[in-house]
Amino acid sequence: MSRSFLKNPLLYIAAGILFFTALYIFSFTEFFYELIEAGAIWVREIFGGFYLWLGLLCVVFLIYIAFSKFGNIKLGSSKPEFNRLSWIAMLYSAGMGSGILLRAVQEPVFMFLNSPISTDSSAEVIALEYTYYQWGFTAWAFYGIFALLIAYSLFVKKSNILLGSSLPQFKKIKYLPESINLLTILTTVFGLVAAIGLGTTQIEGGISHLSSSPSGTLWLIILLVFIVCLAAFISAFTGIKKGIKRISNWNIYITTILMLFVFLQADILTVFNRFFESLSKYIIDFIPLSLALGNYNPGKEFLTEWTYYYWAFWLAWAPFTGIFIARISKGRSIREMILGVLLIPSLGSFFWFSVFGSTSFDLIASMDTYRGEFDNVFTSLFRFFEAFPLSNFTNMLSILLLISFLVTSVDSAIYVLSMFSDKGREHPRKKFRLIWAILILIFSQAIIILGNIKPNSNVLTAMQKFLIISSLPFAFFTAGIMILFLRELFRKH
């Protein structure tokens, strides 16, 4: 081992915590499950409202920065490193990825059959509006806060990419920068393994559905986790311009093809009508939706199972996604980066959910009796495609796309975590990419076993509980950095 590696306490401490946590989960799985179940209930009871306020404030903060004089600040003096299409493809693949496939049908259908709010809109429009809310501006605002902070630090202040070094106030307190970096690493890994667990379980559900075999095969899920982590390591090993960029572009092309395949066979006029009506309602209702006010309060049980979980998920993904977005945004203005991050991916997701959601509503209306065909989050997409020609082909393509999306999420995270371990280098050494690929693999396998220990539980339930706890410290950190960063901007500009 080199001297520089031995002088890397951040890597050792993070690896140690993750390794012993994984070992503890393997050894005391059922007890750990009960522990996080109790912890999640406590967090939701005490801090649920805080999550809602934080999401709204992040959106307002970014809009203010974008349209203020600070929006003109350029992130570096060079031209953009990536063209706009590749930039959008990479940030979307890292930020959403397999989630839009996981929820494409199941979530709009659930909202349609169980309207969370009561307004004068139709059930279809309410379903899409609420789906937009949970996948839209707020999610990308969490990412955008960290992208803005790191991009400014990296390209304007000429500092490094480490969060602990991004603001001068952090350096005034001993060990605070190192603590922030450690918190970022742990939150990133927790959020990432949740995505791996959910994504591989959906892939296994698709394979089982196509082969007419029972779903929930643990050994197959474990094998899929290994394949995803291996492919992600290879992609991260080759770097951003070769591996990550190419796979991200492939993701966007195939996603667009799948969406157009459904769109051109759907009632196009109805899809457009519902899309524009739901979008306008979402924008008009954004503040009462964000704070669950009056008729827009879906109730504590719904917020607990859906919104609080989503906000925790986006927060857990915010550090590495934000850092990755910052890394690929060199040469753009703050205004362009913020508006690009907030608007373009959100609108893309909205239209995606409109196509699949609206078509699902029409399919349900045409059935004699709906028997829950689209209720299972892991198989709903595959059952949906059976209503169209070439279902075997589209389902196979969906499985490949799920794997590809997961790979781009994991390789982005490996790359960012390697930057942290390699003193903030923009191009981290390859040995760190290998170390993080192995650590993510080990921890992901532990979470998969945790999610399958109880007969009536699954990965989704386990990670909902785990993420709500693990993202809480980062929620407070997010609120703090908005205040400190604004002070920094006013002082320097």
C-alpha positions in Angstrom: 0.0 0.0 0.0 1.2 3.5 -0.8 1.9 6.1 1.9 -0.9 8.3 0.5 -3.4 5.5 0.8 -2.4 4.9 4.4 -3.0 8.6 5.1 -6.6 8.4 4.0 -8.6 8.3 7.2 -11.9 9.3 5.5 -11.8 6.2 3.3 -10.9 3.9 6.3 -13.6 5.3 8.6 -16.3 5.2 5.9 -15.3 1.7 4.7 -15.2 0.5 8.3 -18.7 1.9 9.2 -20.2 0.3 6.0 -18.4 -3.0 6.5 -19.4 -3.4 10.1 -23.0 -2.2 9.4 -23.2 -4.8 6.6 -21.8 -7.5 9.0 -24.3 -6.5 11.7 -27.2 -6.7 9.2 -26.0 -10.2 8.1 -25.7 -11.4 11.7 -28.8 -9.7 13.3 -31.1 -9.2 10.4 -34.4 -9.4 12.1 -33.4 -7.3 15.0 -32.0 -4.6 12.7 -35.2 -4.6 10.7 -37.2 -4.0 13.9 -34.7 -1.3 14.9 -35.1 0.7 11.8 -38.9 0.2 11.8 -39.1 1.9 15.2 -36.6 4.6 14.2 -38.5 5.4 11.0 -41.8 5.9 12.9 -40.1 8.3 15.3 -38.6 10.4 12.5 -41.9 10.6 10.6 -43.8 11.6 13.7 -41.3 14.4 14.7 -39.8 15.6 11.5 -42.4 14.9 8.7 -43.5 18.5 8.4 -39.9 19.7 8.3 -39.3 17.5 5.2 -42.2 19.2 3.4 -41.0 22.8 4.3 -37.5 21.9 3.2 -38.6 20.7 -0.2 -40.5 23.9 -0.9 -37.7 26.1 0.3 -35.2 24.4 -1.9 -37.3 25.1 -5.0 -37.9 28.8 -4.0 -34.2 29.2 -3.2 -33.0 27.9 -6.6 -35.6 30.0 -8.5 -34.4 33.1 -6.7 -30.7 32.4 -7.4 -31.4 31.7 -11.1 -33.2 34.9 -11.7 -31.1 37.1 -9.5 -27.8 38.8 -10.5 -26.1 35.6 -9.3 -27.5 33.6 -12.2 -25.1 35.4 -14.6 -22.0 33.9 -12.9 -20.3 31.5 -15.2 -19.0 28.2 -13.9 -15.5 28.4 -15.3 -14.0 30.3 -18.2 -14.0 27.5 -20.8 -16.8 26.3 -23.1 -19.1 23.6 -21.8 -17.3 20.3 -21.7 -20.4 18.3 -23.0 -23.0 19.2 -25.5 -26.5 19.9 -24.2 -28.0 16.5 -25.2 -25.2 14.5 -23.5 -25.4 16.8 -20.4 -29.1 16.2 -20.0 -28.7 12.5 -20.7 -26.1 12.1 -18.0 -27.8 14.2 -15.3 -31.1 12.4 -16.0 -29.6 8.9 -15.9 -27.8 9.7 -12.6 -30.7 11.5 -11.0 -33.8 9.4 -11.9 -32.8 6.4 -13.9 -34.6 3.1 -13.1 -37.1 4.8 -10.9 -39.2 6.0 -13.8 -39.5 2.4 -15.0 -40.2 1.1 -11.6 -43.1 3.5 -11.1 -44.2 4.2 -14.7 -47.5 2.3 -14.4 -47.9 1.4 -10.7 -47.8 4.9 -9.2 -50.2 6.7 -11.5 -52.6 3.8 -11.2 -52.4 3.8 -7.4 -53.1 7.5 -7.4 -56.0 7.0 -9.8 -57.6 4.3 -7.7 -56.8 6.0 -4.4 -57.0 9.8 -5.0 -54.7 11.4 -2.4 -56.4 14.8 -2.5 -59.9 16.0 -3.3 -60.3 18.8 -5.8 -62.6 19.7 -8.7 -60.3 17.8 -11.2 -60.9 14.4 -12.6 -59.4 11.3 -10.9 -57.0 11.0 -13.9 -55.7 14.5 -13.6 -55.3 14.3 -9.8 -53.4 11.0 -10.2 -51.0 12.6 -12.7 -50.7 15.9 -10.8 -49.7 14.1 -7.6 -47.2 11.9 -9.5 -45.7 15.0 -11.0 -45.4 16.5 -7.5 -43.4 13.5 -6.2 -41.1 13.3 -9.2 -40.9 16.9 -10.2 -39.3 20.2 -9.2 -38.8 19.3 -5.5 -36.8 16.2 -6.3 -34.5 18.1 -8.7 -34.2 21.0 -6.3 -32.6 18.8 -3.7 -30.1 17.8 -6.4 -29.7 21.4 -7.6 -28.8 22.7 -4.2 -25.7 20.5 -4.1 -24.9 20.9 -7.7 -24.9 24.7 -7.3 -22.8 24.6 -4.1 -20.1 22.3 -5.6 -20.1 23.8 -9.1 -19.5 27.3 -7.5 -16.8 25.9 -5.3 -15.1 24.0 -8.1 -15.2 26.4 -11.0 -15.6 29.8 -9.5 -13.6 29.6 -6.2 -11.2 27.0 -7.8 -11.5 24.8 -4.7 -11.9 21.1 -4.7 -15.1 19.0 -5.1 -15.4 18.0 -1.4 -18.5 19.3 0.4 -16.5 19.9 3.5 -14.4 22.4 1.7 -17.2 24.2 -0.2 -17.9 26.9 2.4 -15.4 28.9 4.5 -17.6 28.6 7.6 -17.0 24.8 7.7 -13.2 25.2 8.1 -13.6 27.3 11.3 -14.8 24.3 13.4 -12.3 21.5 14.0 -13.2 18.2 12.3 -16.4 19.6 10.7 -15.2 19.4 7.1 -14.2 15.7 7.6 -17.5 15.0 9.4 -19.4 16.6 6.5 -17.5 14.5 3.9 -18.1 11.3 5.9 -21.8 12.1 6.2 -22.0 12.7 2.5 -20.3 9.4 1.7 -22.6 7.4 4.0 -25.8 9.1 2.8 -24.7 8.5 -0.8 -24.1 4.8 -0.2 -27.4 4.4 1.7 -29.4 6.0 -1.1 -27.6 4.1 -3.8 -28.1 0.7 -2.3 -31.8 1.5 -2.0 -31.9 2.1 -5.7 -29.9 -1.1 -6.4 -32.2 -3.1 -4.2 -35.4 -1.8 -5.8 -34.0 -1.9 -9.4 -32.7 -5.4 -9.2 -35.9 -6.7 -7.6 -37.8 -5.2 -10.5 -35.5 -6.8 -13.0 -35.9 -10.2 -11.2 -39.7 -9.6 -11.3 -39.5 -9.0 -15.0 -37.4 -12.1 -15.7 -39.7 -14.2 -13.5 -42.8 -12.8 -15.3 -41.4 -13.6 -18.7 -40.3 -17.1 -17.7 -43.6 -17.8 -15.8 -41.7 -18.7 -12.7 -42.3 -17.5 -9.1 -41.0 -14.1 -8.3 -38.8 -13.1 -5.3 -35.9 -15.5 -6.1 -33.2 -14.3 -3.7 -30.2 -15.9 -5.4 -31.2 -14.3 -8.8 -31.5 -10.8 -7.1 -28.0 -11.3 -5.5 -26.6 -12.3 -8.9 -28.1 -9.3 -10.6 -26.6 -7.0 -7.9 -23.2 -8.5 -8.7 -23.7 -8.0 -12.5 -24.8 -4.3 -12.0 -21.9 -3.5 -9.7 -19.4 -5.2 -12.0 -20.7 -3.3 -15.1 -20.8 0.0 -13.2 -17.1 -0.5 -12.1 -16.1 -1.1 -15.7 -17.9 2.0 -16.8 -16.5 4.2 -14.0 -13.0 2.7 -14.6 -13.1 4.0 -18.3 -14.2 7.5 -17.1 -16.9 10.0 -17.7 -16.3 10.7 -21.4 -16.1 7.1 -22.5 -18.2 4.9 -20.2 -20.7 7.1 -18.3 -21.5 9.4 -21.3 -22.1 6.6 -23.8 -24.3 4.5 -21.5 -26.3 7.6 -20.5 -26.9 8.5 -24.1 -28.1 4.9 -24.8 -30.5 5.2 -21.8 -32.2 8.3 -23.2 -32.5 6.9 -26.7 -34.1 3.6 -25.5 -36.3 5.4 -23.0 -37.6 7.7 -25.8 -38.2 4.7 -28.1 -40.2 2.9 -25.4 -42.3 6.0 -24.6 -43.0 6.6 -28.3 -44.0 3.0 -28.8 -46.7 3.4 -26.2 -47.6 7.0 -27.1 -48.2 6.2 -30.8 -50.7 3.4 -29.9 -52.5 5.4 -27.2 -55.2 8.0 -27.5 -52.7 10.8 -28.4 -55.2 13.7 -27.9 -56.2 12.4 -24.5 -52.6 12.0 -23.4 -51.8 15.6 -24.4 -55.0 16.9 -22.7 -54.2 15.2 -19.5 -50.6 16.2 -19.6 -51.2 19.9 -20.1 -54.1 20.0 -17.6 -52.2 18.1 -14.9 -49.1 20.3 -15.5 -51.1 23.5 -15.1 -52.8 22.2 -12.0 -49.4 21.1 -10.6 -47.9 24.6 -11.1 -51.0 26.4 -9.7 -51.3 24.0 -6.7 -47.5 23.7 -6.0 -47.4 25.6 -2.7 -50.5 23.9 -1.0 -49.3 20.5 -2.4 -45.8 21.1 -1.0 -47.1 22.0 2.5 -50.2 19.6 2.5 -52.6 22.5 3.2 -56.4 22.1 3.4 -57.8 19.9 0.6 -54.2 19.2 -0.5 -53.4 17.3 2.6 -53.5 13.5 1.8 -53.3 12.5 5.4 -50.6 11.3 7.7 -50.7 7.7 6.5 -50.3 8.6 2.8 -47.6 11.2 3.5 -45.7 8.6 5.6 -45.9 5.9 2.9 -45.2 8.1 -0.1 -44.1 11.8 0.2 -41.8 11.5 3.3 -40.2 8.4 1.8 -39.6 10.2 -1.6 -38.2 13.3 0.0 -35.8 11.1 2.1 -34.9 9.2 -1.1 -34.1 12.4 -3.1 -32.1 13.8 -0.1 -30.1 10.6 0.1 -29.3 10.8 -3.6 -28.7 14.6 -3.6 -25.0 14.6 -2.5 -23.6 12.3 -5.2 -26.1 13.4 -7.9 -25.5 17.1 -7.2 -21.7 16.6 -7.2 -21.9 14.6 -10.5 -24.1 17.4 -12.1 -21.6 20.0 -10.9 -18.8 18.0 -12.4 -20.4 17.8 -15.9 -21.7 21.5 -15.8 -18.4 23.2 -16.3 -18.7 26.2 -18.7 -22.4 26.9 -18.2 -23.9 29.8 -16.2 -25.5 29.3 -12.8 -28.8 30.2 -14.4 -28.5 27.7 -17.2 -27.5 24.9 -14.8 -30.4 25.6 -12.4 -33.1 26.0 -15.0 -31.7 22.9 -16.9 -31.7 20.8 -13.7 -35.2 22.0 -12.5 -37.1 22.1 -15.7 -35.8 19.7 -18.4 -35.7 16.4 -16.5 -39.0 17.3 -14.7 -40.9 17.9 -17.9 -39.4 14.8 -19.4 -40.6 12.8 -16.4 -44.1 14.4 -16.5 -44.6 13.4 -20.1 -43.3 9.9 -19.5 -45.8 9.4 -16.6 -48.6 11.0 -18.7 -48.0 8.5 -21.5 -47.9 5.4 -19.3 -50.3 6.6 -16.7 -53.0 7.9 -19.1 -52.8 4.7 -21.2 -53.0 2.6 -18.0 -56.2 4.5 -17.0 -57.7 3.7 -20.4 -56.7 0.0 -20.2 -58.4 -0.3 -16.8 -61.6 1.4 -18.1 -61.7 -1.1 -20.9 -61.5 -4.1 -18.5 -64.6 -5.9 -17.4 -63.1 -6.1 -13.9 -59.8 -4.7 -12.7 -58.0 -7.4 -10.6 -54.9 -5.5 -9.6 -52.9 -6.2 -12.7 -50.9 -3.0 -12.2 -50.7 -3.0 -8.4 -47.3 -4.8 -8.0 -44.5 -2.2 -8.3 -42.0 -4.8 -9.6 -44.2 -6.4 -12.3 -46.7 -3.7 -13.3 -44.7 -2.4 -16.3 -44.3 -5.9 -17.7 -48.0 -6.7 -17.4 -48.7 -3.3 -19.0 -46.7 -4.2 -22.1 -48.7 -7.4 -22.6 -51.6 -5.2 -23.8 -49.5 -4.2 -26.8 -47.9 -6.0 -29.8 -44.3 -7.2 -29.4 -44.7 -7.6 -25.7 -41.8 -10.0 -25.3 -39.5 -7.6 -27.1 -40.6 -4.5 -25.2 -40.3 -6.4 -21.9 -36.8 -7.6 -22.7 -35.9 -4.1 -23.8 -37.2 -2.8 -20.5 -35.1 -5.2 -18.5 -32.0 -4.2 -20.5 -32.9 -0.5 -19.9 -33.4 -1.1 -16.1 -29.9 -2.7 -15.9 -28.4 0.2 -18.0 -30.1 2.8 -15.8 -28.8 1.2 -12.6 -25.3 0.9 -14.1 -25.2 4.7 -14.8 -26.5 5.5 -11.3 -23.9 3.2 -9.7 -21.0 4.3 -11.9 -21.8 7.9 -11.2 -21.7 7.2 -7.5 -18.5 5.2 -7.7 -16.9 8.1 -9.5 -18.0 10.7 -7.0 -17.2 8.5 -4.0 -13.7 8.0 -5.5 -13.3 11.8 -5.8 -14.0 12.1 -2.0 -11.5 9.3 -1.3 -8.8 10.8 -3.6 -8.7 14.3 -1.9 -11.3 15.8 -4.2 -9.5 15.1 -7.5 -11.7 15.6 -10.6 -10.3 12.4 -12.1 -9.8 10.0 -9.2 -7.3 7.2 -9.4 -8.7 3.9 -10.5 -7.8 2.0 -7.4 -10.4 4.0 -5.5 -13.0 3.2 -8.1 -12.4 -0.5 -7.5 -12.5 -0.1 -3.7 -15.9 1.7 -3.9 -17.3 -0.8 -6.3 -16.5 -3.6 -3.8 -17.9 -1.7 -0.8 -21.2 -0.9 -2.6 -21.5 -4.5 -3.7 -21.1 -5.8 -0.1 -23.5 -3.3 1.4 -26.1 -3.8 -1.3 -26.1 -7.6 -0.7 -26.7 -6.9 3.0 -29.7 -4.7 2.3 -31.2 -7.3 -0.1 -31.1 -9.9 2.6 -32.6 -7.4 5.1 -35.5 -6.8 2.7 -36.2 -10.5 2.3 -36.0 -11.7 5.9 -39.7 -11.3 6.7 -42.4 -13.1 4.8 -44.5 -10.0 4.4 -41.7 -7.5 3.8 -39.6 -6.6 0.7 -36.8 -4.4 -0.3 -39.1 -1.4 -0.9 -40.5 -1.6 2.7 -37.1 -2.1 4.2 -35.5 0.8 2.3 -38.4 3.2 2.9 -37.7 2.8 6.6 -33.9 2.9 6.4 -33.8 6.0 4.1 -36.1 8.1 6.3 -33.6 7.6 9.2 -30.3 7.9 7.3 -31.3 11.0 5.3 -32.4 13.1 8.4 -29.0 14.5 9.2 -28.6 15.5 5.6 -32.0 17.3 5.7 -30.7 19.6 8.4 -27.4 20.0 6.6 -29.3 21.0 3.4 -31.2 23.8 5.3 -27.9 25.1 6.7 -26.0 25.3 3.5 -28.7 27.3 1.8 -28.3 30.1 4.4 -24.5 29.9 4.4 -24.2 29.8 0.6 -26.5 32.8 0.2 -24.3 34.8 2.6 -21.2 33.8 0.6 -22.8 35.0 -2.7 -23.8 38.4 -1.2 -20.3 38.9 0.3 -18.4 38.0 -2.9 -20.7 39.4 -5.6 
